[in-house]
Amino acid sequence: MNLSDPVESIKGVGEQTLKKLNKLNIYTVGDLLYHFPREYEDRSKIRKISEIEYNEVNTILAKIGTLPQNLKKGRQILTKVNLRDDSGSLFAVWFGQPYLKKQFQLNDTYLFSGKVTFKYGQIQMESPDYEKVAEDQNIFARPIIPIYPSTYKLSQKIIRQLIRNALDETQNQLIEFLPLWIRKKYQLADYNYSMNNIHFPESDQSYFIARNRLVFEELFLLQMGLMSIKNQMDQKRKGIAFKSISELGEFIRSLPFELTSAQKRVVEEIKKDMISEKVMNRLVQGDVGSGKTIVAAIALFIAVKNNYQGVMMAPTEVLATQHYQGLAPILNQFNIRTGLLTGSLTKKQKENILKQIKEGEIDIVFGTHALIQENVAFKALGLVITDEQHRFGVRQRTILSEKGSNPDVLVMTATPIPRTLALILYGDLDISIIDELPPGRQKIDTYSVNSSYRHRVYQFIKKELMSGRQAYIICPMVEESDDQELQSVISYTDQIKHEFEEYNISYLHGKMKPKEKQKVMEEFLKGEIHILVSTTVIEVGVNVPNATIMLIENAERFGLAQLHQLRGRVGRGQFKSYCILITDSKSKVTMERMKVMKKTNNGFEISETDLKIRGPGEFFGTRQHGLPDLKIANLYKDISILKKAQEACIEVLNMDPNLEKEEHQLLKSRIHQLFSEKIKEISL
């Protein structure tokens, strides 16, 4: 049996079970075996019924005391059975599983494990896991029981049995693809041993040995896939060797401010890439306000002065327009012709700008997703820049690149990711970090309060408005819903109009037409709107130096990185700025987030904590297309294994860049299997 065989080839997978497995994205034998436990229960600690602890998971060895009953409880069926040992009795209860009535015979012995509560004057074990115990069975043989991520009506017992069947049917026949020298050097267990012991550990030690191997394997394969793609791109694609530009110094001196040393360092890295024949694939990471846009402008200047065109794509029309309006006057001084292509242009405007791009009458075009449409053609595209990369997939970046002949690619993000983790997410890119804020950038004072302070907060906003400043108020929703706890943009705007009668209030959200959004943003930028109530549509890149207050309602609904991005919309001018977070949540996670926001303005520190609190799955949110999901590794806890995996990966590729050696053939085929989608997208 192969990992790629359909899961229905496993004993016990019928039509109904197959549907439930598919809901968990399990389609093949491999999917089932890589459906790792989320936790384990130690059932070696069997308690007497008289010794059980309430509101905790207990394991008991008990006989069936009375025949099971199915009772109606509202619309559901409750199955109830009495369990006894020599110290007392309790009831086991299950909801919505009437078939269990036929499962238990009087006086049979079972191992039951579940949470015990005291309800309705009775001791109850709720929806326990159970296993029949034969008289001669050693119940302590495998006391560590796996608990799997599951779905409605697919019990732990069924999942465990199916995985046992899959392991039995593939027993010691899983093909080892990690070369022997890697396993020896990094002391990694055998593949078959690891798969058996991650699911059914013989001991704690066996579990740790198995997990170490599988975490290493997962991170190693991910790195190998990304670095192999990068190597192939470097080898196969000859890029544009741009020439050094004598005017560049004059352009940099003409900027309204001096570059920071971090900006200068990143500009040098970009220049080095652009001058070489290698296609530049570089990620520029920098905190909110670190000056990535001006670095992008310098790269565009180099491309245009080499008689090539440049393009800069942003995720929203508001941001694309802002880039255009901010950079066009600086570039125009050097006879560089700029244009803006967005979805809200009229048909005639669009036709006109498309013609100018095609004929080379526009040197640099700024825009949104409209840039990747088929009808957009360039005369000589030399540089592609995407801003806020996490909003785009690999495919979109590639489509834009294919509009030129191997143009250089620069990718920018203001979502700080710890460097080691950036290598995982953007392993096909070189990484530059702008880790310094320009002088004069304001520190933003951050406060966290509950809704009882709202009136005081409004008074504080009024005080700022009277001084001529402006404010943002962020709500997590657009329209009113059943959840009254959440502040909605439209109803919130209506509510506060009587509180701020003498001021102009408007709202902004993603469902508005681009022209409407643009109009509101222009009015806010001109100071005609005093308070802007918005969803997170203003999270990215919006620059209004006169706005000094960022009030975020229901702050518990946002991740730390998002709160930090939103806070970065203020403190952009010469005035003292404030961020106020309103939440009534008492949850530990919320408290921790608020504490971090008050303590630091450092995006990298915040991203570390965000990763720690939320875990990698949520942290990365919009994953790049074609990237395999992590099944077992935790990018926060397993950082030391990640470093070893990266070291091994570099060693393999230095020794055998195209994985041609015999000892690397199985590894090569496993990488292709995992990365087939990504390899297809990058057109290797």
C-alpha positions, 0 to 999 in steps of 0.5 A, a space after each residue: 500500500 502507498 501513501 497516495 492510495 485512496 483512504 477507502 482502501 483502508 479496512 473500515 472506511 465505508 461510504 459514510 466514514 469516507 464523507 466524514 474523513 473528507 471533511 477533515 481533508 483526508 483523501 489518501 492513506 498518507 493524509 490519514 497517517 499524517 493526521 497527527 494527534 492534537 494531544 494525548 491522554 495518559 490512562 495509566 492513572 486509573 482511578 476508582 469511582 470513589 477517587 474521581 476528580 470533578 471537572 477533570 478527565 478521569 479514567 476508570 475501569 468499570 462494569 456495565 451496571 444496568 442496560 443502557 437507555 435512550 432518553 429524549 432530551 429536547 430534540 436530542 436523544 441522550 444515551 445513559 448507562 450505569 457504570 460500577 466498580 467495587 468503590 461506587 457507581 456513576 452514569 456515562 452519558 452521550 448525546 445524539 448517539 442512540 446506536 450506543 444502546 446496543 453497544 454495551 452488555 450487562 457486566 462487561 468490563 470497559 476502560 472509560 475515559 472522560 470529563 466527570 461532572 456532578 449534575 442533577 444530583 448524579 455523578 456523570 461522565 460526559 461522552 467518554 471514550 471507551 474500550 472493551 477489556 478482555 479478562 486476560 488483557 494487560 490494560 497498561 500495555 499502551 497507556 498513552 492514548 492519542 486524541 485527534 482533531 475530529 469532526 461531528 459524528 467521527 469518534 476518537 475510537 473510529 479514527 484510532 481504529 482506522 489509523 491502526 488499520 492503516 499502520 498495520 497495512 503499511 507496517 514497516 513498508 513506508 519508504 524512508 526518503 531521508 538520506 542515511 547521512 542526515 539521519 545519522 548526523 541529526 540523530 533522527 529515528 527511522 520513518 516507520 518507527 516514528 509513524 508508529 510512535 507518534 500515533 501510539 507511543 510506547 512511552 513518553 520517550 518514544 513519543 519525543 523521539 518520533 516527534 523530533 524526527 517528524 518535525 525535522 522532516 516537515 521543516 526540512 522538506 519545506 525548506 528544501 522545496 522552497 530553496 530548490 525552487 529558488 536555486 532552479 530559478 537562479 540557474 535557469 533564468 538570466 535576468 537583466 543586468 542593470 547599469 549603475 546610474 550616475 543620476 542616482 545620487 542626485 535623486 537620493 539627495 532630492 528626497 525631502 529627508 535623509 535615508 536611515 542607515 537601514 534604508 541605505 543598507 537595503 538600497 545597496 542590497 537591491 542595487 547589487 541584485 539589479 546590477 547582476 545578471 541574476 533575476 532579483 527576488 527580494 523581500 523587503 521587510 520593515 515595520 510600519 513607517 520604516 520607509 519601504 516605499 522610498 526604497 521602492 522608488 529608488 529601485 524604480 528610478 534605476 530601472 527607468 534610467 536603464 530604459 525599462 518600465 517599472 510596476 508597483 502593485 498594492 492590495 487596495 485602490 486607496 494604497 495604490 493611489 497613495 503610492 502614486 500621489 506620493 511618488 509621482 511628484 518626486 519622480 516627475 522632477 527627473 522626467 519619469 512619466 507615471 500612471 495609475 491603473 485601478 478598477 475604478 477608472 472609466 473604460 476610456 481612461 483605462 484604454 488610454 492608460 493601457 495604450 500608454 503602457 504598451 507603447 512605453 509612454 508611461 515609465 512607471 505604473 502604480 495599481 491594484 490587481 487590475 495590473 495582472 489582467 490579460 489586456 495589460 501589456 508592457 513595452 519593456 518591463 524591467 522591475 515588478 514591485 508588490 506591496 503588502 505581499 501577504 495579501 497576494 499569492 505566489 501566482 499573482 506575483 508570477 503573472 505580473 512578472 510574466 509581463 516582462 522578460 525575466 524582470 527583477 522582483 521586489 516584494 514588500 511587507 510591513 508585517 514583521 516576521 522573525 527572520 528565521 520564520 520569514 525563511 519558511 514563508 518566503 523561502 524563494 526570496 532573499 530577505 532585506 530588513 529595514 530595522 530602523 525608524 526614521 528620526 522624528 517618528 512619533 512614539 504612540 501612547 497606547 491604552 487599553 480600557 473597557 467600554 465603561 470608559 467610552 464617554 471619557 474617551 470621546 471627551 479626549 477625542 473632542 479635545 484633540 479635534 478642537 486642536 485641529 487634529 483628526 481621528 480614526 475609529 475602527 470597528 470589526 464589522 460593516 453592518 449590524 448582525 445578531 451579535 450585538 456585542 460587535 460594533 458595526 461601522 454603519 450603525 456606530 457612525 449613526 450613534 456617535 453623530 449626536 456625540 460629535 454634532 459639530 464635527 463631520 463624521 464619515 465611514 469607510 468599508 470594503 463593500 463600498 465602491 472604489 470611487 466612494 472609498 477614494 472620495 472619503 479618503 481624499 476628504 479625510 486627507 484634506 481635513 474635511 472629515 474629522 472622524 473616520 469610522 472604518 473597518 480594517 480597510 485602512 490597515 495598510 499603508 494609509 498616510 494622514 499625518 494630521 490624524 492623531 487618535 486611533 480608537 479600536 472597538 472590540 479590540 479582542 477581535 483583532 490579532 496583534 499584528 493587525 492591531 499594530 498595523 492599525 496603530 501605525 496609521 497615526 503618529 505619522 506627522 509632527 503631533 503626539 499620537 494615541 491608540 486606544 483599545 476598547 475591550 470588555 473581554 476578560 480572556 487570558 489571550 486578550 489580556 496578554 495581547 493588550 499588555 503587549 500593545 501597551 508595552 511596545 511599539 516594536 513590530 518584530 517583538 509584537 510578531 514574536 508574541 503574536 506567533 507565541 499566542 496564536 500559533 503559526 497557522 493563524 499567524 500566517 493567515 493567508 498562506 502562499 498558494 501551493 505551500 504545504 500546511 504544517 501538520 506537526 511542527 510548531 514554528 514557535 516551539 520548534 525553532 531549534 529544530 528549524 535551524 538544524 533543518 535549514 542547516 541540513 538543507 543548505 548542506 544538501 543543496 551545496 553538495 547536490 544542487 539539483 538532487 541528482 545523486 542516487 542517495 537523494 532520488 527518494 528525497 527529490 521525488 517526495 519534494 516534487 510530490 509535496 510541491 507540485 502545485 508551487 512548481 507548476 505556478 512558478 513555471 519551472 
